[in-house]
């Protein structure tokens, strides 16, 4: 499904030369009866956000590939513990720097924010959230690179589409 149901916005809070940058990440769920008037469900919501700051050696999910057990559990139930465990294994192997966890959106439209730090060695961000009610849908970004040449992107807005786990 190619409906943009949310926007992921990054605003740089602080950047130190080329070493690191801190961002305020906002997941803005735009899904509403006004944006999707046909068959808009009762109780639309998003699970807690979960993801990773990582390098290019790992990925949490990819279109057309089988979902990991953690992605599947998040997409089907909204539980994030298994996916956080997968990210922690990536941290142990050096491919990820930090597991990202944040709040949920109890009613769409709505928003949730969290602060993240990326580094020169781990400049990529992947983030997901279950879309409910659905059997196994989620929205997410994957491997978003926040570098801009020798520096850091100051602001980015990425439309999030629905994926089927």
C-alpha positions as CSV (number, residue, x, y, z in Angstrom):
1,X,0.0,0.0,0.0
2,X,1.5,3.4,-1.0
3,X,-0.5,5.7,1.3
4,X,1.6,8.2,3.3
5,X,0.1,8.0,6.7
6,X,2.8,9.7,8.7
7,X,5.7,12.0,8.3
8,X,9.1,11.5,10.0
9,X,10.7,14.9,10.7
10,X,14.3,15.4,11.8
11,X,15.5,18.8,13.2
12,X,19.1,19.3,14.2
13,X,19.4,20.4,17.7
14,X,23.2,20.3,17.8
15,X,26.0,19.3,15.5
16,X,29.7,19.2,16.4
17,X,31.8,19.5,13.3
18,X,31.8,16.1,11.6
19,X,31.7,13.9,14.7
20,X,28.1,13.8,15.9
21,X,24.7,15.4,15.6
22,X,21.7,15.4,17.9
23,X,18.2,15.5,16.4
24,X,14.7,15.9,17.6
25,X,12.7,13.2,15.7
26,X,9.0,13.6,15.3
27,X,6.7,10.9,14.1
28,X,3.6,12.8,13.0
29,X,0.7,10.5,12.2
30,X,-1.5,12.2,9.6
31,X,-4.0,9.4,9.1
32,X,-7.5,10.7,9.8
33,X,-11.1,10.5,8.5
34,X,-10.3,13.7,6.6
35,X,-7.2,12.3,4.8
36,X,-8.7,8.9,4.2
37,X,-12.5,9.3,4.2
38,X,-13.3,5.8,2.8
39,X,-13.3,2.9,5.3
40,X,-11.5,4.9,8.0
41,X,-11.5,2.4,11.0
42,X,-12.5,2.9,14.6
43,X,-9.6,3.2,17.1
44,X,-6.7,4.1,14.7
45,X,-3.4,4.2,16.5
46,X,0.3,3.5,16.3
47,X,2.5,1.3,18.6
48,X,5.5,2.6,20.4
49,X,8.2,3.6,18.0
50,X,11.3,1.5,17.9
51,X,14.4,1.5,15.8
52,X,18.2,1.9,15.7
53,X,21.0,4.3,15.0
54,X,23.3,2.2,12.9
55,X,25.9,1.8,10.2
56,X,25.5,0.2,6.7
57,X,26.4,-3.3,7.8
58,X,23.0,-4.0,9.4
59,X,19.4,-3.5,8.5
60,X,16.2,-4.1,10.5
61,X,13.9,-4.6,7.5
62,X,13.9,-4.4,3.8
63,X,11.0,-4.3,1.2
64,X,10.5,-7.6,-0.4
65,X,12.5,-9.5,2.2
66,X,11.1,-11.7,5.0
67,X,10.4,-9.8,8.2
68,X,12.5,-10.7,11.2
69,X,10.7,-12.1,14.2
70,X,11.0,-8.7,15.9
71,X,9.5,-6.8,13.0
72,X,6.7,-9.4,12.7
73,X,5.8,-9.2,16.4
74,X,5.8,-5.4,16.3
75,X,3.6,-5.2,13.2
76,X,1.2,-7.9,14.4
77,X,0.9,-7.0,18.1
78,X,2.6,-3.7,18.8
79,X,5.0,-5.4,21.2
80,X,8.6,-4.1,20.7
81,X,10.7,-6.2,23.1
82,X,11.8,-8.8,20.5
83,X,12.8,-6.1,18.0
84,X,14.7,-4.2,20.7
85,X,16.5,-7.5,21.4
86,X,17.5,-7.7,17.7
87,X,18.8,-4.2,17.9
88,X,20.8,-5.0,21.0
89,X,22.4,-7.9,19.2
90,X,23.4,-5.4,16.4
91,X,24.9,-3.1,19.1
92,X,26.9,-6.1,20.4
93,X,28.2,-6.8,17.0
94,X,29.2,-3.1,16.4
95,X,26.7,-2.5,13.6
96,X,24.4,-0.4,15.7
97,X,25.1,2.3,18.2
98,X,21.7,2.8,20.0
99,X,18.3,1.2,20.2
100,X,15.6,3.8,19.7
101,X,12.4,3.5,21.7
102,X,9.7,6.1,22.2
103,X,6.1,6.6,23.0
104,X,3.0,5.5,21.1
105,X,0.2,7.4,19.4
106,X,-3.0,6.4,21.1
107,X,-5.2,8.1,18.5
108,X,-4.4,9.1,15.0
109,X,-3.8,11.8,14.1
110,X,-1.2,12.5,16.7
111,X,2.6,12.8,17.2
112,X,5.4,11.4,19.3
113,X,8.9,12.8,19.7
114,X,12.3,11.6,20.8
115,X,15.8,12.9,20.7
116,X,18.5,10.9,19.0
117,X,22.3,11.2,18.4
118,X,24.0,10.0,15.2
119,X,27.8,9.8,14.8
120,X,30.2,9.7,11.8
121,X,30.5,5.9,12.3
122,X,26.8,5.3,12.8
123,X,24.9,8.0,10.8
124,X,21.9,5.9,9.7
125,X,18.4,5.8,11.3
126,X,15.8,3.1,11.0
127,X,12.4,3.6,12.8
128,X,9.1,1.6,12.7
129,X,5.7,1.7,14.3
130,X,2.7,-0.7,14.0
131,X,-0.4,0.7,12.3
132,X,-3.6,-0.5,14.0
133,X,-6.1,-1.8,13.6
134,X,-4.5,-4.0,11.0
135,X,-3.3,-7.6,10.9
136,X,0.4,-6.8,10.2
137,X,1.0,-3.4,8.9
138,X,3.6,-0.9,9.9
139,X,5.1,2.4,8.9
140,X,8.8,3.1,8.9
141,X,12.0,4.5,7.6
142,X,15.0,2.3,6.8
143,X,18.7,3.3,6.7
144,X,18.0,7.0,6.5
145,X,21.4,8.7,6.2
146,X,21.6,12.0,8.1
147,X,24.9,13.0,6.6
148,X,25.1,15.9,4.2
149,X,28.5,15.8,2.6
150,X,31.0,16.6,5.3
151,X,28.3,17.8,7.7
152,X,24.8,16.9,8.8
153,X,21.4,17.4,7.4
154,X,19.8,20.3,9.3
155,X,16.2,19.2,8.7
156,X,14.5,16.4,6.8
157,X,10.8,15.3,6.4
158,X,10.2,11.8,5.1
159,X,6.7,10.5,4.2
160,X,6.1,7.1,5.8
161,X,4.2,4.5,3.8
162,X,2.4,1.4,4.9
163,X,4.3,-1.9,4.7
164,X,3.1,-5.4,5.2
165,X,5.2,-7.5,7.5
